[in-house]
């Protein structure tokens, strides 16, 4: 299955009719499951032109999963989605990733969790390539103490310092975007 970045479809196409046509073509009808998984139940009678940009995206992403393909390719599936929709879509991917291989091409990765593989391209080159547990742990935490010392991703060290009486100023998440930024900035510095 596939879903392109652009939200383009014939304006008069109805959501359910299109999903049923895809299911018939692929030979397996899982339309009701897909409609529920992607929150389209109340929009299944709507025409494409009547949907908001966010629901157009949901509909086109959902269509990629109709017929239970083995692999689904999604180009920018989080575009035009509000925060709630991004989280819901990411959770949906987590629920079904054991049943189908999902390949996501995106500039937005903060909502993705428990990845099996992460490849980051920058200027046409692979700058991050993580597989397995290394892909699952993109991100973490940073504990900053009053004296300016920092502990990253080490709960044991953090607890040791607290027991020793160091005053904790704050704990902040390290997002996947932070990891990528530091990776890219580090590479740029090495190239200069």
C-alpha beads as a LAMMPS data file, in Angstrom:
LAMMPS data file: protein, C-alpha beads

192 atoms
191 bonds

1 atom types
1 bond types

-500.0 500.0 xlo xhi
-500.0 500.0 ylo yhi
-500.0 500.0 zlo zhi

Masses

1 110.0

Atoms # bond

1 1 1 0.000 0.000 0.000
2 1 1 1.079 3.593 -0.389
3 1 1 0.087 7.141 0.443
4 1 1 1.676 10.100 -1.280
5 1 1 2.519 13.419 0.363
6 1 1 0.014 15.416 -1.661
7 1 1 -3.614 15.161 -0.594
8 1 1 -5.042 14.789 -4.076
9 1 1 -8.155 12.852 -5.022
10 1 1 -11.130 13.403 -7.283
11 1 1 -13.319 15.883 -5.340
12 1 1 -16.572 13.903 -5.679
13 1 1 -15.168 10.565 -4.460
14 1 1 -16.832 9.341 -1.263
15 1 1 -14.610 7.991 1.496
16 1 1 -16.315 4.605 1.964
17 1 1 -16.859 4.028 -1.763
18 1 1 -13.169 4.562 -2.468
19 1 1 -12.027 2.320 0.397
20 1 1 -14.390 -0.445 -0.763
21 1 1 -13.084 -0.153 -4.345
22 1 1 -9.504 -0.508 -3.070
23 1 1 -10.513 -3.528 -0.960
24 1 1 -12.193 -5.155 -3.949
25 1 1 -9.120 -4.539 -6.119
26 1 1 -6.765 -5.950 -3.466
27 1 1 -9.059 -8.899 -2.788
28 1 1 -9.564 -8.475 0.952
29 1 1 -12.243 -6.411 2.677
30 1 1 -11.045 -4.860 5.930
31 1 1 -12.755 -1.516 5.315
32 1 1 -14.701 -1.479 8.604
33 1 1 -11.512 -2.102 10.587
34 1 1 -9.612 0.601 8.673
35 1 1 -12.452 3.113 9.072
36 1 1 -12.395 2.551 12.844
37 1 1 -8.584 2.497 13.155
38 1 1 -8.212 5.830 11.391
39 1 1 -11.205 7.610 12.949
40 1 1 -13.208 7.900 9.742
41 1 1 -16.520 6.405 10.902
42 1 1 -18.443 9.724 10.846
43 1 1 -16.818 10.786 7.549
44 1 1 -17.290 7.620 5.501
45 1 1 -20.210 9.129 3.563
46 1 1 -18.395 12.421 2.908
47 1 1 -16.950 13.426 -0.430
48 1 1 -13.221 14.167 -0.618
49 1 1 -13.833 17.879 -1.267
50 1 1 -15.878 18.094 1.970
51 1 1 -13.028 16.876 4.191
52 1 1 -10.619 19.155 6.053
53 1 1 -6.951 18.863 5.068
54 1 1 -6.340 16.733 8.159
55 1 1 -9.124 14.294 7.317
56 1 1 -8.018 14.156 3.698
57 1 1 -4.629 13.016 5.024
58 1 1 -6.205 10.440 7.372
59 1 1 -8.354 9.096 4.537
60 1 1 -5.459 8.722 2.102
61 1 1 -3.229 7.114 4.754
62 1 1 -6.075 4.768 5.725
63 1 1 -6.531 3.737 2.081
64 1 1 -2.944 2.445 2.089
65 1 1 -3.918 -0.154 4.713
66 1 1 -7.053 -1.406 2.960
67 1 1 -6.717 -4.990 1.746
68 1 1 -4.046 -5.777 4.372
69 1 1 -0.916 -5.269 2.270
70 1 1 2.356 -6.739 3.573
71 1 1 4.188 -3.396 3.290
72 1 1 2.850 0.168 3.406
73 1 1 4.869 3.170 2.197
74 1 1 3.803 6.526 3.647
75 1 1 5.202 9.825 2.407
76 1 1 4.765 12.589 5.024
77 1 1 1.769 10.964 6.774
78 1 1 1.742 13.639 9.511
79 1 1 1.407 16.648 7.181
80 1 1 -1.619 18.866 7.831
81 1 1 -2.500 17.041 11.043
82 1 1 -3.152 18.698 14.385
83 1 1 -1.382 17.432 17.514
84 1 1 -4.197 15.070 18.539
85 1 1 -4.396 13.542 15.066
86 1 1 -0.602 13.073 14.938
87 1 1 -0.610 11.223 18.254
88 1 1 -3.614 9.100 17.240
89 1 1 -2.038 8.229 13.894
90 1 1 1.257 7.328 15.545
91 1 1 -0.570 5.104 18.056
92 1 1 -2.444 3.436 15.209
93 1 1 0.871 2.662 13.509
94 1 1 2.133 1.123 16.765
95 1 1 -0.950 -1.072 17.050
96 1 1 -0.692 -2.485 13.542
97 1 1 3.061 -2.563 12.926
98 1 1 3.224 -6.234 13.920
99 1 1 0.795 -7.066 11.120
100 1 1 2.314 -4.941 8.366
101 1 1 5.711 -3.408 7.649
102 1 1 5.373 0.388 7.615
103 1 1 7.937 2.562 5.864
104 1 1 7.550 6.241 6.724
105 1 1 9.301 9.090 4.945
106 1 1 8.845 12.197 7.057
107 1 1 10.318 15.412 8.359
108 1 1 8.164 14.949 11.489
109 1 1 9.394 12.096 13.675
110 1 1 8.687 13.217 17.231
111 1 1 5.520 11.115 17.477
112 1 1 7.155 7.915 16.311
113 1 1 7.949 5.362 19.006
114 1 1 9.477 1.896 19.136
115 1 1 10.995 2.077 15.682
116 1 1 12.562 -1.027 14.179
117 1 1 14.835 1.044 11.966
118 1 1 15.688 4.723 11.512
119 1 1 17.590 6.125 8.551
120 1 1 18.297 9.844 8.392
121 1 1 19.343 11.449 5.140
122 1 1 20.920 14.888 4.917
123 1 1 22.006 16.389 1.606
124 1 1 21.585 12.998 -0.055
125 1 1 23.783 11.106 2.433
126 1 1 22.933 8.708 5.241
127 1 1 23.997 10.407 8.491
128 1 1 22.133 8.163 10.955
129 1 1 21.366 4.492 10.438
130 1 1 19.993 2.730 13.498
131 1 1 18.441 -0.707 13.677
132 1 1 16.797 -2.662 16.485
133 1 1 17.280 -1.398 20.035
134 1 1 19.367 1.555 18.838
135 1 1 16.415 2.778 16.742
136 1 1 13.976 2.312 19.639
137 1 1 16.007 4.565 21.915
138 1 1 16.304 7.696 19.799
139 1 1 15.855 10.350 22.458
140 1 1 16.048 10.136 26.219
141 1 1 16.478 12.621 29.073
142 1 1 18.901 15.244 30.337
143 1 1 19.132 16.069 34.057
144 1 1 20.653 19.467 34.811
145 1 1 21.893 20.217 38.324
146 1 1 22.144 23.605 40.056
147 1 1 25.947 23.562 39.682
148 1 1 25.600 23.136 35.899
149 1 1 26.602 19.471 35.749
150 1 1 24.523 17.269 33.455
151 1 1 23.554 13.591 33.322
152 1 1 22.097 12.182 30.103
153 1 1 20.191 8.897 29.859
154 1 1 21.724 7.337 32.967
155 1 1 19.196 6.809 35.755
156 1 1 21.794 5.136 38.000
157 1 1 24.170 8.110 37.754
158 1 1 21.282 10.544 38.256
159 1 1 20.177 8.762 41.448
160 1 1 23.786 8.589 42.722
161 1 1 24.218 12.363 42.346
162 1 1 20.881 13.065 44.048
163 1 1 21.822 10.752 46.969
164 1 1 25.140 12.621 47.244
165 1 1 23.163 15.825 47.793
166 1 1 23.463 17.525 44.414
167 1 1 20.487 19.811 43.780
168 1 1 18.533 19.005 40.660
169 1 1 17.492 22.067 38.635
170 1 1 15.442 20.304 35.955
171 1 1 14.926 17.173 33.902
172 1 1 14.145 17.658 30.222
173 1 1 13.420 15.219 27.416
174 1 1 15.882 14.678 24.622
175 1 1 13.669 14.357 21.569
176 1 1 14.530 12.517 18.364
177 1 1 14.811 15.950 16.758
178 1 1 17.439 16.930 19.367
179 1 1 19.467 13.803 18.541
180 1 1 19.243 14.498 14.820
181 1 1 20.116 18.171 15.269
182 1 1 23.181 17.332 17.364
183 1 1 24.208 14.663 14.842
184 1 1 23.906 17.062 11.925
185 1 1 25.509 20.019 13.702
186 1 1 28.368 17.772 14.794
187 1 1 28.913 16.585 11.226
188 1 1 28.789 20.159 9.897
189 1 1 31.411 21.240 12.451
190 1 1 33.680 18.345 11.466
191 1 1 33.340 19.302 7.793
192 1 1 34.305 22.954 8.406

Bonds

1 1 1 2
2 1 2 3
3 1 3 4
4 1 4 5
5 1 5 6
6 1 6 7
7 1 7 8
8 1 8 9
9 1 9 10
10 1 10 11
11 1 11 12
12 1 12 13
13 1 13 14
14 1 14 15
15 1 15 16
16 1 16 17
17 1 17 18
18 1 18 19
19 1 19 20
20 1 20 21
21 1 21 22
22 1 22 23
23 1 23 24
24 1 24 25
25 1 25 26
26 1 26 27
27 1 27 28
28 1 28 29
29 1 29 30
30 1 30 31
31 1 31 32
32 1 32 33
33 1 33 34
34 1 34 35
35 1 35 36
36 1 36 37
37 1 37 38
38 1 38 39
39 1 39 40
40 1 40 41
41 1 41 42
42 1 42 43
43 1 43 44
44 1 44 45
45 1 45 46
46 1 46 47
47 1 47 48
48 1 48 49
49 1 49 50
50 1 50 51
51 1 51 52
52 1 52 53
53 1 53 54
54 1 54 55
55 1 55 56
56 1 56 57
57 1 57 58
58 1 58 59
59 1 59 60
60 1 60 61
61 1 61 62
62 1 62 63
63 1 63 64
64 1 64 65
65 1 65 66
66 1 66 67
67 1 67 68
68 1 68 69
69 1 69 70
70 1 70 71
71 1 71 72
72 1 72 73
73 1 73 74
74 1 74 75
75 1 75 76
76 1 76 77
77 1 77 78
78 1 78 79
79 1 79 80
80 1 80 81
81 1 81 82
82 1 82 83
83 1 83 84
84 1 84 85
85 1 85 86
86 1 86 87
87 1 87 88
88 1 88 89
89 1 89 90
90 1 90 91
91 1 91 92
92 1 92 93
93 1 93 94
94 1 94 95
95 1 95 96
96 1 96 97
97 1 97 98
98 1 98 99
99 1 99 100
100 1 100 101
101 1 101 102
102 1 102 103
103 1 103 104
104 1 104 105
105 1 105 106
106 1 106 107
107 1 107 108
108 1 108 109
109 1 109 110
110 1 110 111
111 1 111 112
112 1 112 113
113 1 113 114
114 1 114 115
115 1 115 116
116 1 116 117
117 1 117 118
118 1 118 119
119 1 119 120
120 1 120 121
121 1 121 122
122 1 122 123
123 1 123 124
124 1 124 125
125 1 125 126
126 1 126 127
127 1 127 128
128 1 128 129
129 1 129 130
130 1 130 131
131 1 131 132
132 1 132 133
133 1 133 134
134 1 134 135
135 1 135 136
136 1 136 137
137 1 137 138
138 1 138 139
139 1 139 140
140 1 140 141
141 1 141 142
142 1 142 143
143 1 143 144
144 1 144 145
145 1 145 146
146 1 146 147
147 1 147 148
148 1 148 149
149 1 149 150
150 1 150 151
151 1 151 152
152 1 152 153
153 1 153 154
154 1 154 155
155 1 155 156
156 1 156 157
157 1 157 158
158 1 158 159
159 1 159 160
160 1 160 161
161 1 161 162
162 1 162 163
163 1 163 164
164 1 164 165
165 1 165 166
166 1 166 167
167 1 167 168
168 1 168 169
169 1 169 170
170 1 170 171
171 1 171 172
172 1 172 173
173 1 173 174
174 1 174 175
175 1 175 176
176 1 176 177
177 1 177 178
178 1 178 179
179 1 179 180
180 1 180 181
181 1 181 182
182 1 182 183
183 1 183 184
184 1 184 185
185 1 185 186
186 1 186 187
187 1 187 188
188 1 188 189
189 1 189 190
190 1 190 191
191 1 191 192
